[in-house]
Amino acid sequence: MKCYKHHEEEAVGICTNCGKAICLNCTREKMGKLVCFRCANKVDYEGFKSDRLVSKELLYEFRKWEELHKDEGKGRYAG
């Protein structure tokens, strides 16, 4: 399955808010759940639309990826 935004990238999961397939570059963490970059701000104000759960393994992989790439995204708009 491919990412809904980056069609050349493999999806690593599904946004727990909107249900779209997302790659690591589009993935954000909110309250222990993975969401797409578009839903990340919405969740802060509106809460989650659903109660979809994310596996601990996927959350762990995302955190590892985020740590490795933390300096790459400084000063740029994600998306």
N, C-alpha and C positions, 0 to 999 in steps of 0.2 A: 504494500500500500504506500502511496506517495503522499507527501505533505500537501495540504490544500493551498498553501501560499507558495512554497518552493517546490514546484512540480518535479524537479530533478532529484530531490532529496527523499530518502526513505523516511517514512513516518516512524516515530519511536513510541507513539501512544496516541491517545484520544483526549482532547480537551475535556476536562470533567464538567465544564460549564456548557459549552455549545455543541460538543460531540464531534468536532472536526478533527481529522487526522493531522498531527503536528510532528515536525522534525525537531531535533534538539535545538536548533537555532530559534525556533518559534516558541519553545517551551519556557514557561515561567512557573514558579512555585508560589502558591498562596494558601496559607493555613494548612500546609501539609498535603495539598493536592496540586496536580499539574494542570495548568491552563494555558491556552494560547495567548500570545502577546496582546491580542485585541480584547480578550476577556479579562486580562489581569487587572486593568483599572476599573472595569465594571464591577468586579467582585468586591473591591474595596467599598463601593458605594451601595450596591444592590444586593450583595450576597450571592450565593450559588443558586443556579436554577435547578440543579439536581443533586442527588447524593451519590453520584458515581465515585467509586473508590479507585485509588491508584495502588498498584502493587508496591511493596516495600523495595523490591528489586529495581523497579523502574525509577523510583524516587532516589534510590542510592546511585544509580547510573547517572541520573540527571545532575545530582550534586557533585559527583566526580567530574563530569564534563564542565559544569559551571565553574568549578575551582580551576580547572586547567585553562579555561578561556576567559577568566574574569577580567584580564587587562585588555583583551581584544575589543570589547564593546564600549570602552569609555569614550564618551563624546560623540557617539553616533546613535542615530535613531534605529531601534530594532524593528525591522519590518520593511 
